């Protein structure tokens, strides 16, 4: 259920952004990626050690770096890949490297559903032609 809710939320956010026109700015999806990547640090601050917070902040900085790089180089596909990559990281890798007791048990699936749908929507928009300014 967590994957489905994340998927629905991701499609709702990206579809609404397209309808409203928010995603015409190439800053939209990089900003979303930075925000999404920061949640793990929030969870660590809520219920984990300083070591966990440091690891989560480091991971968040890595995804934030990709967001900024994609924005600065006008490479929307890098941002789309980083969003999908964050979703894959959430489900398959995060728990192998970091134990974060502040993170809700349902979060990785929810976040993966949202991240993958956001990244896929962005890639679809980019494949349709230049829509981002």
N, C-alpha and C positions, 0 to 999 in steps of 0.2 A: 504494500500500500504506500510505503514511503517513496518508492521510485515513481509511482503513478502521480502522487500529489506533487512531487517535484517537477515531473514532466508537464503537468497541467499548469503549474505556476510559471515555469519557464516559458511555455508557449503563450500564456496570458500576458506576461510582461513583454516579451518580444513582439507579439502581435499587436498589443496596445501601443507600444513604442512606434511601430510602423504606421499604424492608423493615425496616431496623433502627430507623427512627424519627428518624434524625439530621436529616432535612430538615424536621421539624416546627417547628424553630426558624427564624425568618426570618433569623437570622444566618448560616445555613449557606452559602447560595449567594453572598451578598456576600463572605464570607470566601474562598470558592473563587475568586471573580473577582479579589480582591486578590492572592492567591497566584499565580494564572495570569499576571496582568499583571506580576508581579515577575520572572518568569523571564528576560525580555529583558535586564534590568539585570544579572542574574547572568551571562548569556552575555557581555555587554559587559565586565564585570569580569574574566572569564576570558580574553578575547582581543581587546579593542579599546582604543581611546583613551579618555581622560577625556571628550572631547567626545561620543563615542558613548555613554558611560555616562550623561552628563548628559541626552542626548536620550531614551535609553531610560527613565531615571528619570522624566523629564517625562511621557512617554506613560503609564508605569505609574501615575503620580499622577493623570492624567486618568481612567483607568479605575477607580482606587481611589476617586476622588471620586464617580463614579457609583455605585459599590458602597455607599459610606457614605450618599449621598443616598437611594438606594433603601431602605436599611435604616432610616434615620431617619424617612422619610416612609411607611414600611410599603408602599412601592410595589414589589411583587415583579416587576411587568411591566417596570419600569425596569431591574432587575437582569437579568432574562431578556434584554431587548433589548441590554443592555451586554455580556452574555456572547456573544450571537450577533454583535454588532458587533465584539467583539474578534476573533472568528474570521474575520470578513470583512476586518478590518484586517490580520490576519496574512498573508492570502493576496494581497490586492489592493493594499494601500497601504504596508505597512511597508517593503518593499524600495525603494520610490520615494523615501522620505524619509530612511531610515537604513541605512547599510552597517555591519553588525555581523559581523565575521569570527569571533567566538566562537560564533555561533549555528550549530547543526548544519543542514545543507542540508535535512533532512527535517522540521525543526521547524515551519515555517509550516503545512504540510499536516496534520501530526499535531495541532498545537494547534487549528487550525480545526475539524477533525473532533470533537475533544473539546469545544471551546467551544460549537459549534453544537448538539451533542447535549445538553449540559448546559442551555443556554438553552432549547432546545425542550422538554426534560423539565420544567423549571420552569414554562414557560408552560402546558403541558398540565395540570400539577398545579393551577395557579392557576385555569385555566378550569373545572376540575372542581368548584371551590368552595373555601371558606376552610379551608385545611389548615395554614397557618403561624401560629404564635403569637409 
